[in-house]
Amino acid sequence: MRGLAEQKAAIAAEPINGERAELWRRLNRLEPTRPLVWINEICWNEMDYEDELTLVTTDPWARGQELGLRRMLYQWRHLPGDMVVDDYMSSPHVAHSTGFGISEKAYIVRTDETSGTVSRQFHPQLVEPGDIEKIRMPEVTYDADATQDSYERMCGIYGDILPVRVVGRKNWWFAPWDLLIRWWGVEDAMMDLAVRPDMVHKAMARLVDAYMCELDQIIELDMLTLNNDNTRIGSGGYGYIDELPEPTADYGPARTQDMWGCATAQIFSEVSPEMHWEFALQYEAKWLERWGLTYYGCCEPLDLKVEILRRVPNLRKLSMSAWIDAERAVANVGTDYVMSRKPNPAVFATDEWQPDVARRELIEFLEVAEGCRVELILKDISTVRYDPERLWDWEGIAMEVAGA
């Protein structure tokens, strides 16, 4: 573990990290810059190469540490894009939440036992209006002793190599509809937008209240940490920006108004803009307004929904999935927001790797989006057909096409 940390320290000292961080700041300020590239949500079960990802520790806590370091080093070596490595080790707060009162019940089908990517058939638990009461307000507790124990253990291992910082909650995946469809069932939930709209409104309002309850407790416990750094924001890239306060060396408690927030309603891909506002965005806006700057979207195509998203005054970045009409998206967004473009990861799933197809897809979008503020965020990579070099190749192609 110390050897891995020493490798991280050497990487963190390289000037390229500062240069890339400044590029992210410029992009997030909506200044002209080349498209920036980042890869995440990697199918790590298929990526091992010459035992670079093979763990040698046995203690569960140590294995978690080792896994994080090995993946970071692997990505830096093989597919960094515009990755930035920080110059410290993070020791997260230890906290517990009682959750929202409902656990997913689903029938799961796997095609690869080593993969976390599965198909689900959900068992509905929100069937009648009275079931909405099953959604509970969470209770959050902070475990100071466990937090201190982990911090001291990390200091003992890494302290003379890299500083160790206790960090709190830096990002928050706010996607209430991701939960509702798991509890409701996808088809039933979509039908009830028209058949039982009052029930949908009540469920959404209660779930957002539950999220707010959890956030308020996190704030009261001083467990937020600034995310204007190499923290992932929403489903996009890094949060570097000088319009929000810079993280301090002691990483003390933060306020939401000094941080990035996000929201998404992925299941609303085929829902009209009007219904998207009525059943999702008007509720999500109550969450988004609490943050300094915000990011919206994930896999849902938003090229037809830019006008309703303009109602969010602190919005800075919009997800542009593989299923948008690029010309329409560019016409509607212009340079008003960062376009967080999501190339289609299906390119890696073919029997034969076709780098020319990957190149063409990138070029076609960037030609249409010339003059826009663009980040290329490759994510949702379910498979590379156990050929890691496909992903390495894509990174090289993307950086070349982006003009790096």
ROZABA-423422 format. One line per 10 residues: number of its first residue (from 1); for each residue x, y negated, z negated of C-alpha. Coordinates in nm, 2 decimals, padded with zeros to 4 digits. Example, Ala and Ser with C-alpha at 12.3 -4.5 7.8 and 13.67 -1.06 7.14 Angstrom:
2
1	01.23:00.45:-00.78 | 01.37:00.11:-00.71;
//
This chain:
404
1	00.00:00.00:00.00 | 00.29:-00.24:-00.08 | 00.44:-00.16:00.26 | 00.12:-00.24:00.44 | 00.09:-00.56:00.24 | 00.44:-00.66:00.34 | 00.34:-00.61:00.70 | 00.04:-00.83:00.65 | 00.26:-01.10:00.48 | 00.49:-01.10:00.78;
11	00.20:-01.14:01.02 | 00.03:-01.41:00.81 | 00.36:-01.62:00.83 | 00.35:-01.63:01.21 | 00.27:-01.97:01.35 | 00.01:-01.83:01.59 | -00.24:-01.80:01.31 | -00.24:-02.18:01.26 | -00.27:-02.24:01.63 | -00.56:-02.00:01.66;
21	-00.73:-02.15:01.35 | -00.71:-02.49:01.51 | -00.87:-02.36:01.83 | -01.16:-02.23:01.63 | -01.19:-02.57:01.46 | -01.20:-02.74:01.80 | -01.46:-02.50:01.93 | -01.68:-02.53:01.62 | -01.66:-02.91:01.65 | -01.80:-02.87:02.00;
31	-01.48:-03.00:02.16 | -01.36:-02.87:02.50 | -01.14:-02.56:02.46 | -01.09:-02.23:02.63 | -01.33:-01.94:02.54 | -01.22:-01.78:02.22 | -01.21:-01.40:02.19 | -01.28:-01.18:01.89 | -01.37:-00.81:01.85 | -01.55:-00.65:01.56;
41	-01.80:-00.38:01.47 | -01.55:-00.13:01.61 | -01.61:00.25:01.63 | -01.32:00.32:01.39 | -01.40:00.69:01.39 | -01.27:00.70:01.75 | -00.98:00.46:01.72 | -00.69:00.65:01.55 | -00.37:00.65:01.74 | -00.05:00.82:01.62;
51	-00.19:00.83:01.27 | -00.21:00.45:01.23 | -00.55:00.48:01.06 | -00.47:00.80:00.86 | -00.50:00.74:00.48 | -00.23:00.87:00.25 | -00.36:00.75:-00.09 | -00.60:00.96:-00.29 | -00.76:00.73:-00.55 | -01.10:00.60:-00.42;
61	-01.02:00.23:-00.50 | -00.68:00.26:-00.34 | -00.82:00.43:-00.03 | -01.05:00.13:00.01 | -00.76:-00.11:-00.01 | -00.55:00.10:00.23 | -00.83:00.14:00.48 | -00.88:-00.24:00.50 | -00.51:-00.31:00.55 | -00.46:-00.03:00.81;
71	-00.76:-00.15:01.02 | -00.64:-00.51:01.00 | -00.29:-00.42:01.11 | -00.42:-00.19:01.38 | -00.63:-00.47:01.53 | -00.34:-00.71:01.52 | -00.12:-00.47:01.71 | -00.37:-00.35:01.97 | -00.67:-00.58:02.01 | -00.62:-00.91:01.83;
81	-00.79:-01.16:02.07 | -00.79:-01.48:01.87 | -00.78:-01.31:01.54 | -00.64:-01.50:01.24 | -00.48:-01.32:00.94 | -00.49:-01.51:00.61 | -00.19:-01.54:00.37 | -00.34:-01.39:00.06 | -00.52:-01.08:-00.07 | -00.89:-01.11:-00.15;
91	-01.02:-00.97:-00.48 | -01.40:-00.98:-00.45 | -01.64:-01.06:-00.74 | -01.81:-00.74:-00.87 | -02.18:-00.80:-00.89 | -02.50:-00.59:-00.88 | -02.85:-00.66:-00.74 | -03.16:-00.46:-00.81 | -03.26:-00.52:-00.45 | -03.60:-00.59:-00.30;
101	-03.79:-00.29:-00.45 | -03.82:-00.09:-00.13 | -03.57:00.16:00.01 | -03.57:00.26:00.38 | -03.72:00.60:00.45 | -03.64:00.73:00.79 | -03.58:01.04:01.00 | -03.22:01.02:01.13 | -03.07:01.18:01.44 | -02.70:01.19:01.50;
111	-02.51:01.26:01.82 | -02.17:01.24:01.66 | -02.12:01.35:01.30 | -01.82:01.12:01.26 | -02.01:00.81:01.36 | -02.22:00.57:01.16 | -02.43:00.50:01.47 | -02.76:00.69:01.44 | -03.11:00.68:01.57 | -03.39:00.63:01.32;
121	-03.76:00.69:01.31 | -03.90:00.48:01.02 | -04.16:00.60:00.77 | -04.39:00.31:00.71 | -04.42:00.18:00.35 | -04.60:-00.15:00.42 | -04.93:-00.01:00.55 | -05.20:-00.22:00.37 | -05.20:-00.58:00.24 | -05.16:-00.45:-00.11;
131	-04.83:-00.29:-00.03 | -04.67:-00.63:00.00 | -04.65:-00.63:-00.38 | -04.39:-00.36:-00.34 | -04.14:-00.63:-00.24 | -03.98:-00.74:-00.57 | -03.77:-01.04:-00.67 | -03.41:-00.92:-00.72 | -03.21:-00.95:-01.04 | -02.84:-01.02:-01.00;
141	-02.58:-00.95:-01.26 | -02.21:-01.04:-01.25 | -01.96:-00.79:-01.39 | -01.68:-01.01:-01.53 | -01.48:-00.72:-01.67 | -01.48:-00.52:-01.35 | -01.39:-00.83:-01.15 | -01.09:-00.90:-01.38 | -00.98:-00.53:-01.38 | -00.97:-00.52:-01.00;
151	-00.79:-00.86:-00.98 | -00.53:-00.75:-01.23 | -00.48:-00.42:-01.05 | -00.43:-00.60:-00.72 | -00.19:-00.85:-00.88 | 00.01:-00.55:-01.01 | 00.04:-00.41:-00.66 | 00.06:-00.71:-00.43 | 00.14:-01.01:-00.65 | 00.51:-01.05:-00.56;
161	00.42:-01.00:-00.19 | 00.11:-01.22:-00.14 | -00.10:-01.42:-00.38 | -00.42:-01.26:-00.49 | -00.74:-01.47:-00.51 | -01.07:-01.39:-00.67 | -01.34:-01.46:-00.41 | -01.71:-01.47:-00.43 | -01.99:-01.43:-00.17 | -01.87:-01.59:00.15;
171	-02.12:-01.47:00.41 | -02.48:-01.37:00.40 | -02.66:-01.17:00.67 | -03.00:-01.32:00.65 | -03.22:-01.10:00.87 | -03.56:-01.05:00.69 | -03.71:-00.89:01.00 | -03.44:-00.63:01.00 | -03.58:-00.51:00.67 | -03.95:-00.56:00.75;
181	-03.94:-00.33:01.06 | -03.77:-00.06:00.85 | -04.04:-00.08:00.59 | -04.33:-00.14:00.84 | -04.23:00.06:01.15 | -04.13:-00.11:01.47 | -04.44:-00.06:01.67 | -04.68:-00.12:01.38 | -04.50:-00.44:01.29 | -04.51:-00.58:01.64;
191	-04.88:-00.49:01.69 | -04.97:-00.65:01.36 | -04.84:-00.99:01.48 | -05.16:-00.99:01.68 | -05.39:-00.75:01.49 | -05.31:-00.85:01.13 | -05.13:-01.18:01.14 | -05.23:-01.28:00.79 | -05.06:-00.97:00.64 | -04.75:-01.04:00.84;
201	-04.73:-01.40:00.72 | -04.77:-01.29:00.36 | -04.50:-01.02:00.39 | -04.26:-01.26:00.55 | -04.32:-01.53:00.30 | -04.27:-01.30:00.01 | -03.95:-01.15:00.15 | -03.80:-01.49:00.21 | -03.89:-01.59:-00.14 | -03.70:-01.28:-00.26;
211	-03.40:-01.37:-00.06 | -03.42:-01.72:-00.21 | -03.45:-01.58:-00.56 | -03.13:-01.38:-00.50 | -02.94:-01.67:-00.36 | -03.04:-01.90:-00.65 | -02.90:-01.64:-00.90 | -02.58:-01.61:-00.70 | -02.54:-01.99:-00.72 | -02.63:-02.00:-01.09;
221	-02.36:-01.74:-01.15 | -02.10:-01.95:-00.96 | -02.04:-01.67:-00.72 | -02.04:-01.85:-00.38 | -01.70:-01.92:-00.21 | -01.65:-02.15:00.08 | -01.64:-01.99:00.42 | -01.47:-02.25:00.64 | -01.19:-02.01:00.72 | -01.15:-01.68:00.89;
231	-01.48:-01.56:00.75 | -01.72:-01.42:01.02 | -02.03:-01.64:01.05 | -02.35:-01.46:01.15 | -02.29:-01.22:01.44 | -02.02:-01.45:01.58 | -01.67:-01.57:01.52 | -01.48:-01.75:01.25 | -01.60:-02.04:01.04 | -01.31:-02.28:01.07;
241	-01.43:-02.64:01.09 | -01.33:-02.96:00.93 | -01.69:-03.10:00.90 | -01.72:-02.88:00.59 | -01.49:-02.88:00.29 | -01.17:-02.68:00.33 | -01.13:-02.38:00.09 | -00.91:-02.47:-00.21 | -00.62:-02.26:-00.34 | -00.82:-02.15:-00.64;
251	-01.13:-02.06:-00.44 | -01.36:-02.20:-00.70 | -01.74:-02.20:-00.69 | -01.90:-02.35:-00.38 | -02.23:-02.51:-00.29 | -02.45:-02.39:00.00 | -02.45:-02.74:00.16 | -02.07:-02.70:00.20 | -02.10:-02.37:00.37 | -02.21:-02.19:00.69;
261	-02.54:-02.00:00.69 | -02.71:-01.78:00.94 | -03.04:-01.61:01.04 | -03.17:-01.38:01.31 | -03.48:-01.19:01.42 | -03.34:-00.93:01.65 | -03.67:-00.74:01.69 | -03.83:-01.05:01.84 | -03.65:-01.00:02.17 | -03.98:-00.98:02.37;
271	-04.19:-01.20:02.14 | -04.29:-01.54:02.29 | -04.12:-01.86:02.16 | -04.44:-01.97:02.00 | -04.48:-01.64:01.80 | -04.11:-01.64:01.73 | -04.16:-01.98:01.56 | -04.48:-01.88:01.38 | -04.37:-01.54:01.24 | -03.99:-01.58:01.20;
281	-03.82:-01.92:01.25 | -04.05:-02.13:01.04 | -03.97:-01.91:00.75 | -03.60:-01.87:00.84 | -03.57:-02.25:00.86 | -03.64:-02.27:00.48 | -03.32:-02.07:00.43 | -03.12:-02.24:00.70 | -03.19:-02.59:00.57 | -03.00:-02.50:00.25;
291	-02.66:-02.47:00.43 | -02.42:-02.72:00.58 | -02.41:-02.57:00.93 | -02.58:-02.27:01.07 | -02.56:-01.99:01.32 | -02.86:-01.82:01.48 | -02.92:-01.49:01.65 | -02.77:-01.15:01.73 | -02.89:-00.91:01.99 | -03.21:-01.09:02.08;
301	-03.20:-01.29:02.40 | -03.24:-01.66:02.31 | -03.22:-01.83:02.65 | -03.59:-01.89:02.65 | -03.60:-02.01:02.28 | -03.36:-02.29:02.27 | -03.63:-02.56:02.23 | -03.77:-02.40:01.91 | -03.42:-02.36:01.78 | -03.36:-02.73:01.82;
311	-03.59:-02.78:01.53 | -03.31:-02.65:01.30 | -03.12:-02.97:01.24 | -02.79:-02.81:01.12 | -02.77:-02.55:01.39 | -02.42:-02.53:01.55 | -02.39:-02.18:01.71 | -02.63:-01.97:01.91 | -02.60:-01.60:01.99 | -02.61:-01.53:02.36;
321	-02.66:-01.15:02.40 | -02.59:-00.94:02.71 | -02.96:-00.96:02.80 | -02.99:-01.34:02.86 | -03.03:-01.51:03.20 | -02.69:-01.68:03.20 | -02.79:-01.97:03.43 | -03.11:-02.04:03.22 | -02.91:-02.03:02.90 | -02.65:-02.27:03.03;
331	-02.92:-02.51:03.15 | -03.09:-02.50:02.81 | -02.79:-02.51:02.59 | -02.54:-02.72:02.77 | -02.27:-02.84:02.53 | -02.51:-02.90:02.24 | -02.42:-02.57:02.07 | -02.15:-02.31:02.07 | -02.26:-02.02:02.29 | -02.17:-01.70:02.11;
341	-02.16:-01.47:02.41 | -02.19:-01.09:02.34 | -02.05:-00.88:02.63 | -02.23:-00.55:02.68 | -02.04:-00.27:02.49 | -02.21:-00.01:02.72 | -01.91:-00.06:02.95 | -01.71:00.16:02.72 | -01.96:00.45:02.73 | -01.91:00.57:03.09;
351	-01.74:00.89:03.18 | -01.46:00.71:03.34 | -01.32:00.38:03.21 | -01.39:00.10:03.46 | -01.18:-00.20:03.37 | -01.28:-00.38:03.70 | -01.65:-00.37:03.58 | -01.55:-00.52:03.25 | -01.35:-00.79:03.42 | -01.63:-00.87:03.66;
361	-01.89:-00.91:03.38 | -01.67:-01.15:03.19 | -01.59:-01.36:03.50 | -01.95:-01.38:03.61 | -02.06:-01.52:03.28 | -01.77:-01.76:03.24 | -01.81:-01.90:03.59 | -02.17:-01.99:03.51 | -02.08:-02.12:03.17 | -01.79:-02.34:03.28;
371	-01.78:-02.65:03.07 | -01.98:-02.50:02.79 | -01.85:-02.42:02.44 | -01.81:-02.04:02.44 | -01.68:-01.77:02.21 | -01.66:-01.41:02.35 | -01.76:-01.18:02.06 | -01.74:-00.81:02.14 | -01.94:-00.61:01.89 | -02.18:-00.32:01.84;
381	-01.91:-00.08:01.99 | -02.07:00.26:01.93 | -01.82:00.46:02.13 | -01.51:00.43:02.35 | -01.54:00.80:02.44 | -01.25:00.87:02.20 | -01.02:00.66:02.43 | -00.90:00.37:02.21 | -00.70:00.22:02.50 | -01.03:00.12:02.67;
391	-01.07:-00.13:02.39 | -00.71:-00.24:02.41 | -00.75:-00.29:02.78 | -01.07:-00.50:02.74 | -00.89:-00.73:02.49 | -00.61:-00.79:02.74 | -00.86:-00.86:03.02 | -01.07:-01.09:02.81 | -00.77:-01.29:02.69 | -00.65:-01.32:03.05;
401	-01.00:-01.43:03.18 | -01.03:-01.67:02.90 | -00.71:-01.84:02.99 | -00.51:-01.75:02.68;
//
